[in-house]
Amino acid sequence: MNQTLYVINPNSIQAVTDGIDAALAINMGVLELSDKPKTLKSMIEVGKTLHDTHGADVLVMGCAGMASFRDPLQQAIGIPVVEPTQAAASMAIGRIRLGWA
């Protein structure tokens, strides 16, 4: 299965599918993600395409196996990058701290 980077346009936050402007594969399977330099290079190329061609303001990673690439990808492209598993964990911790759990 190819891994995917999604772009979410913050100007259309209705339903998740309405807010996704583009989804592009990096054309690597999960096992190939262990080649970190190759993976980061592919993610940067696809991320730049999403930003430059599709007007991405935010990138959302499509696989938890990409988590270690979030920060270097964000630094390389210059827009926020969300890794859903990290985001969900942060939301859960926040809810616990606010007493909403």
N, C-alpha and C positions, 0 to 999 in steps of 0.2 A: 504494500500500500504506500503510495506517495504521501509525503508530509506536505502540509499546506499552511501558508500564511494568509490570513484574511485581513482586509482593511475595513474598518468601521468608520463611517462618516458621522461625526457627532452632530451634524445638522439634521439628521433624520433618525432620531432615537424613538422609534415606535415599537415595532416588534423586531426581534433580533434579525430575522431574515430581511426586513425592510431596510435595516441599517447597514447591511453588508453590501458594499459597492463592488467588491471583487474578491476572488479567491484564486490564488495561484500556487501551484505545486512547486516545490524545490527539486522534484524528480529524484528523490532519495528515499529508500525504505528505512524503517526504524533501525535495523542493524547497521546501516551505513552511517548513521549519525555518530558512531564512535570515531569516525575520521573527522576530528574536530576542525582542522583547518579547511578541509573541503566543504564541510557542512556550513561553517560560518561564511565562507566565500559565496556559496549558493544562496544562503539566506540574505546576505547583503545585496546580492544582485537582484533577487526577487523583491526584497524590501524597497530597493531604489526604484524598481519598475512600478511597484504599487504606489509609491510616493509621487514619482515624476509623471507617470502616465495616467494613473487613476486618481490622483489627488489625495492620497491617503494622509489623514491626520493622525491616525492611530493604527498600529498593527496588532493583531491578535494571533498568537501562535496556535496552531491546530493540533499540537501533540505535546503531552507532558514530557516526552523525551527531549524536547527542545529547551527545557528550563534553563540550563546552564548558558544558553546563548542569548538570553533576554538582554542582559546589560550590555555586552559588546555590540549586539545588533542595534540597540537603542543609541549607543554612542556613535556608531558608524553612520546611521541614517539621520539622526537628529530629531526624531519624533518619538512619542511614547510607544513602548512595546509592552503588551500585556501577555503574561503567561497565565492561562486560566486556573491552573491548580494553585499557583502562588496567590493569585487574586482571591480565590475562594477561601484559602486558609487565612489570609489577612482579614477578610470579611468576617469569618467565624470568630477569630480572636477579638476583633472589634465588638462584635455582638456580645461576647462573653464579658468583656471589660465594661460595656455599657449596661450590663445586667438584662440584656434582651434575650438571652439564651433560654 
